[in-house]
């Protein structure tokens, strides 16, 4: 990937940390230490943006967001987040002050990086609302080149036998119908499935980031822990194309 030429930018994605309300282990895992380890490695990348792509908290409790805020105080580069189905926007607002950007109680928005637009959707209700999809289509029409979208849930089935069967996005068909209207939406980055997967539909490539909490085995139809090491993704973009790689601690 070309380095630091015009239009080049690099994004880190850290997903599904599932931070608990206290320092107690979550499902037997030190999720706070995992988050610190991942963040330490991401800092070395000197990214243009870090995206925390949902399920920041394990049970939507205020102590989880207080921990995230404290750790991110030492992160000096741009960062942002989206909500997952384990999060609560009201509690997030108490710590991060995001209510000014709410639209009818949902948190979705766009960012500009290196003359490129990135869109962020809110699937914390386990679906993407019709209002969001209207906003997405209107904003996407303003973008003239290939662009990136972040959302917590994958907008398609991804070959994860457990998560596809139990926890898939509820209105996948409606979302795909909307996304397929936008030919220059090429790359969608998600979390939620706690696995490193690639999928797609139409001309869309869907990249699923594993969790900093744990990785779930995608080949079994029931919950099966594959790893409790933290993982994250690095995305490098240039001239409407990209390269991406998952890192495991």
C-alpha positions as CSV (number, residue, x, y, z in Angstrom):
1,X,0.0,0.0,0.0
2,X,1.3,3.4,-0.9
3,X,2.4,5.4,2.1
4,X,1.2,8.9,3.0
5,X,0.5,10.1,-0.5
6,X,-2.5,12.2,-1.3
7,X,-5.7,10.4,-0.3
8,X,-3.9,7.8,1.8
9,X,-5.3,7.0,5.3
10,X,-5.1,4.2,7.8
11,X,-7.8,3.1,10.2
12,X,-7.6,0.7,13.2
13,X,-10.7,-1.2,14.2
14,X,-11.1,-2.6,17.7
15,X,-14.4,-4.4,18.3
16,X,-16.5,-6.0,21.0
17,X,-14.3,-5.4,24.0
18,X,-17.2,-6.3,26.3
19,X,-15.8,-4.3,29.3
20,X,-17.5,-5.2,32.6
21,X,-18.7,-2.7,35.1
22,X,-15.9,-3.6,37.5
23,X,-12.4,-5.2,37.3
24,X,-14.0,-8.6,37.7
25,X,-13.3,-11.1,34.9
26,X,-16.0,-11.4,32.1
27,X,-16.7,-15.0,31.2
28,X,-13.4,-15.8,32.9
29,X,-11.4,-13.3,30.7
30,X,-9.6,-10.2,31.8
31,X,-11.3,-8.0,29.2
32,X,-9.8,-4.8,30.6
33,X,-6.2,-6.1,30.2
34,X,-7.1,-7.4,26.7
35,X,-8.3,-3.9,25.8
36,X,-5.1,-2.3,27.1
37,X,-2.9,-4.7,25.2
38,X,-4.8,-4.1,22.0
39,X,-4.8,-0.4,22.4
40,X,-1.0,-0.4,23.2
41,X,-0.3,-2.1,19.9
42,X,-2.7,0.1,17.9
43,X,-0.9,3.2,19.2
44,X,2.2,2.0,17.4
45,X,0.4,2.1,14.1
46,X,-0.2,5.9,14.3
47,X,-3.6,5.6,12.5
48,X,-5.6,8.4,11.2
49,X,-8.7,7.0,12.9
50,X,-9.4,4.3,15.5
51,X,-13.0,2.9,15.4
52,X,-14.4,1.1,18.4
53,X,-17.1,-0.8,16.5
54,X,-19.6,-1.7,19.2
55,X,-20.3,-3.7,22.3
56,X,-17.9,-1.5,24.3
57,X,-19.7,-2.7,27.4
58,X,-20.7,-6.3,28.3
59,X,-23.9,-5.2,30.1
60,X,-24.4,-1.5,29.3
61,X,-23.2,-0.4,32.7
62,X,-21.6,3.0,33.5
63,X,-18.4,1.6,34.9
64,X,-17.6,0.0,31.5
65,X,-17.8,3.3,29.7
66,X,-15.8,5.1,32.5
67,X,-13.0,2.6,31.9
68,X,-13.1,3.1,28.2
69,X,-13.0,6.9,28.6
70,X,-10.1,6.7,31.0
71,X,-8.0,4.5,28.7
72,X,-8.8,6.6,25.7
73,X,-7.6,9.7,27.5
74,X,-4.1,8.4,26.7
75,X,-4.9,8.0,23.0
76,X,-3.9,11.2,21.3
77,X,-5.1,10.5,17.8
78,X,-8.6,10.7,16.4
79,X,-11.0,8.0,17.5
80,X,-14.8,7.3,17.5
81,X,-17.2,4.6,18.3
82,X,-20.5,3.0,17.3
83,X,-22.9,1.2,19.6
84,X,-23.6,-2.6,19.7
85,X,-26.4,-4.6,21.0
86,X,-24.8,-4.8,24.4
87,X,-24.5,-1.1,24.7
88,X,-26.9,1.6,26.0
89,X,-26.8,5.0,24.3
90,X,-28.1,6.8,27.3
91,X,-25.2,5.5,29.5
92,X,-22.8,6.2,26.7
93,X,-24.0,9.8,26.5
94,X,-23.4,10.2,30.3
95,X,-19.7,9.6,29.7
96,X,-19.0,10.7,26.1
97,X,-21.6,13.4,25.6
98,X,-22.9,12.2,22.3
99,X,-26.6,13.2,22.6
100,X,-26.1,16.2,20.4
101,X,-25.5,13.8,17.5
102,X,-28.5,11.6,18.2
103,X,-31.2,11.3,15.5
104,X,-34.5,10.2,17.0
105,X,-32.6,8.3,19.7
106,X,-30.1,6.6,17.4
107,X,-26.4,7.3,16.9
108,X,-25.3,7.4,13.3
109,X,-23.1,9.9,11.5
110,X,-20.3,10.5,9.0
111,X,-16.6,11.5,9.1
112,X,-14.3,13.0,6.6
113,X,-10.7,11.7,6.4
114,X,-8.2,12.6,3.7
115,X,-11.0,13.9,1.4
116,X,-12.9,10.6,1.9
117,X,-16.2,10.1,3.6
118,X,-16.8,7.3,6.1
119,X,-20.4,6.5,7.2
120,X,-21.3,4.9,10.6
121,X,-24.6,3.2,11.3
122,X,-26.3,2.2,14.5
123,X,-27.5,-1.5,14.8
124,X,-27.6,-1.5,18.6
125,X,-31.3,-2.5,18.4
126,X,-30.3,-5.5,16.3
127,X,-31.6,-3.9,13.2
128,X,-31.1,-0.8,11.0
129,X,-34.1,1.5,11.1
130,X,-35.8,2.8,8.0
131,X,-34.9,6.3,9.0
132,X,-31.2,5.4,9.1
133,X,-31.5,3.7,5.7
134,X,-33.0,6.9,4.3
135,X,-30.2,8.9,5.8
136,X,-27.6,6.5,4.5
137,X,-29.0,6.6,0.9
138,X,-29.1,10.4,0.9
139,X,-25.6,10.7,2.2
140,X,-24.2,8.0,0.0
141,X,-25.5,9.8,-3.1
142,X,-23.3,12.8,-2.2
143,X,-20.2,10.7,-2.3
144,X,-18.5,10.4,-5.7
145,X,-16.0,7.5,-5.1
146,X,-15.8,4.2,-3.4
147,X,-16.4,4.6,0.3
148,X,-16.3,2.7,3.6
149,X,-19.2,1.9,6.0
150,X,-18.9,0.8,9.6
151,X,-21.7,-1.0,11.4
152,X,-21.8,-3.4,14.4
153,X,-23.8,-6.3,12.8
154,X,-22.8,-7.8,9.5
155,X,-25.4,-7.0,6.8
156,X,-25.2,-10.6,5.5
157,X,-24.8,-14.1,6.7
158,X,-21.1,-14.9,7.0
159,X,-20.7,-18.6,7.4
160,X,-20.4,-18.4,11.2
161,X,-22.6,-21.3,12.2
162,X,-23.4,-20.1,15.8
163,X,-23.7,-16.4,15.2
164,X,-25.6,-16.6,11.9
165,X,-28.2,-18.9,13.5
166,X,-28.6,-17.0,16.8
167,X,-27.6,-13.4,16.5
168,X,-27.8,-12.2,12.8
169,X,-29.1,-8.7,12.0
170,X,-32.9,-8.9,12.1
171,X,-33.7,-7.0,8.9
172,X,-30.9,-8.2,6.6
173,X,-33.0,-8.3,3.5
174,X,-34.2,-4.7,3.9
175,X,-30.7,-3.5,4.6
176,X,-29.2,-5.3,1.6
177,X,-32.0,-3.8,-0.6
178,X,-30.9,-0.3,0.5
179,X,-27.2,-1.0,0.2
180,X,-27.5,-2.5,-3.2
181,X,-28.8,0.8,-4.5
182,X,-25.4,2.3,-3.9
183,X,-22.9,0.9,-6.4
184,X,-19.9,2.7,-4.9
185,X,-20.4,1.3,-1.5
186,X,-17.7,-1.3,-1.8
187,X,-16.4,-2.0,1.7
188,X,-18.3,-2.7,4.9
189,X,-16.6,-3.2,8.3
190,X,-18.4,-4.9,11.1
191,X,-17.9,-6.7,14.5
192,X,-20.4,-8.6,16.5
193,X,-19.4,-12.1,15.4
194,X,-16.2,-12.4,17.5
195,X,-14.4,-13.9,14.5
196,X,-12.2,-12.9,11.6
197,X,-14.4,-13.4,8.5
198,X,-14.9,-12.1,5.0
199,X,-18.3,-12.3,3.3
200,X,-20.3,-10.3,0.8
201,X,-23.4,-9.7,-1.3
202,X,-23.8,-7.9,-4.7
203,X,-20.5,-6.0,-5.2
204,X,-20.0,-5.4,-1.5
205,X,-17.2,-6.8,0.5
206,X,-17.9,-7.4,4.2
207,X,-15.0,-7.6,6.6
208,X,-15.8,-8.9,10.1
209,X,-13.3,-7.9,12.9
210,X,-12.7,-10.4,15.7
211,X,-13.1,-9.2,19.3
212,X,-10.6,-7.9,21.8
213,X,-12.5,-10.0,24.4
214,X,-12.5,-13.4,22.7
215,X,-12.8,-15.3,19.5
216,X,-15.7,-17.7,18.9
217,X,-15.2,-20.8,16.7
218,X,-17.2,-20.2,13.5
219,X,-17.4,-23.8,12.6
220,X,-19.6,-25.1,15.5
221,X,-23.3,-24.6,15.8
222,X,-23.0,-23.8,19.5
223,X,-20.9,-21.4,21.5
224,X,-17.2,-22.6,21.5
225,X,-14.4,-20.4,22.7
226,X,-11.5,-20.4,20.2
227,X,-9.2,-17.9,21.8
228,X,-9.1,-15.4,24.7
229,X,-6.3,-13.3,23.1
230,X,-7.2,-9.8,22.0
231,X,-7.5,-9.1,18.2
232,X,-7.9,-6.0,16.1
233,X,-7.9,-4.9,12.4
234,X,-5.8,-2.4,10.5
235,X,-7.2,-0.9,7.3
236,X,-5.1,1.0,4.7
237,X,-6.9,3.0,2.1
238,X,-5.7,4.7,-1.1
239,X,-7.5,5.9,-4.2
240,X,-10.7,4.1,-3.4
241,X,-9.0,0.8,-2.8
242,X,-7.9,-0.8,0.4
243,X,-5.8,-3.5,2.1
244,X,-6.7,-4.9,5.5
245,X,-5.2,-7.3,8.0
246,X,-6.3,-8.8,11.3
247,X,-3.8,-8.8,14.2
248,X,-3.9,-11.2,17.1
249,X,-1.9,-10.6,20.2
